[in-house]
Amino acid sequence: MTGTIEEPATRLADVPMARPWFGPEEVQAVSDVVASGWVSQGARVVEFEAEIAAAVDARHAVAVSNCTTALHLGMVVASLGVGDEVIVPSLSFVASANVIRYVGATPVFADVSPLTHNITPESVLAAITPRTRAVMVVHQCGVPADLGTLRALCDEHGLELLEDAACAIGSTYLGRPIGSDSRFAAFSFHPRKVLVTGEGGMITTDDAELAARLGRLRQHAMSVSSFDRDRAGEVVVEQYLETGFNFRMTDMQAALGIVQCRRLAEMIATRRRLGQRYRAVLGDVPGLEIVGDPDYGQTNYQSFWVVLPDDAAVSRDELLRRLLEAGVHARHGVTASHLEPAFADVRHPPLPVTERVARQSVLLPIYHEMPDSAQDRVAAVFAEALSGRHH
Ligand SMILES: *Cc1c(COP(=O)(O)O)cnc(C)c1O
């Protein structure tokens, strides 16, 4: 071909960090929406909400523009504001802590379990003050948190429990899908997650009134959506019931999501197979801590991460460099929000597990069409680097 930029010659095909699993059905679904002329929130969004509710066995699902706006609405409907404290793990994508500040509330960072990298009843209890109003639990990288004990603790102390389930579609707690029995769980459909709509988010709830309010808040708190007004067949004048937002999903995204829902079971099964195979091929690397299922649930392996031993023969950056040399795109693990400049002013208790994991963890490539040979390449680099041998 002429006119294209030549890729530098590599011996082996590059292994990307993540890649959505799309087929011709997704292309068709999006182009059908464009051809229909109704591209903003409409019939496809309604249908996508029903698909997600069915997929995670939730009573209600409300689509929004992304998981960050979903969590922002969570802060609004929990009536949080200035002077209120929300307990949240520092070890998370910064959006978890950012949304707390969107409503003027204060994030209070809690440490995580070294096994699941999620907050625990003990770390939450240690962070409770008279100003605590809510707890935001994150099912980090798809590994379910210990919801039962956290719910009991929140009930006992009169706290709202909000779930950042951005990564956790298809993960389970005691055999039930994450999002199924929740008052508020928020999912992301960003390409780094599992089910992909480009940008996109969904809130599931078991509360019909809350679902109706969330459905209004995302569209300027209009009493009737533009879609319903358009279909009413008569003149409908809407009211604006409270201060709302424009957090709508488009029908193009929803159409993509509807097709992705049909692939969900296979996506999860494949990720779990890849996760278990990674565990097998990395199992012999001395001192390596490897993500897996907690005893009360299953991860969807949205991410696959390892924590390097304290006395590793190579630094994390050197390991990432050697992986890249082998064509493998890996990443630093999840960041610790309290170490970022944006949160430098937040007081926090000692967070030793968070800091160790933030310093020593590596996220490895995992995606639907990943070949076993790519995993073997990753394992070979680890075996050589962490045995201290030189290559
Ligand atoms: C990705 C992610 C988010 C943000 O999701 P968006 O859909 O990109 O807004 C929030 N929390 C966690 C834990 C995430 O991993």
The ligand as a Gaussian input file, in Angstrom:
#p B3LYP/6-31G(d) Opt

LIG

0 1
 C      -12.830000       3.010000      34.695000
 C      -13.209000       3.293000      36.081000
 C      -14.034000       4.377000      36.407000
 C      -14.485000       5.404000      35.388000
 O      -15.265000       4.853000      34.378000
 P      -15.627000       5.780000      33.094000
 O      -16.724000       5.021000      32.424000
 O      -14.390000       5.861000      32.273000
 O      -16.067000       7.091000      33.597000
 C      -14.412000       4.536000      37.732000
 N      -13.980000       3.705000      38.673000
 C      -13.173000       2.663000      38.414000
 C      -12.756000       1.751000      39.504000
 C      -12.746000       2.432000      37.105000
 O      -11.915000       1.416000      36.851000

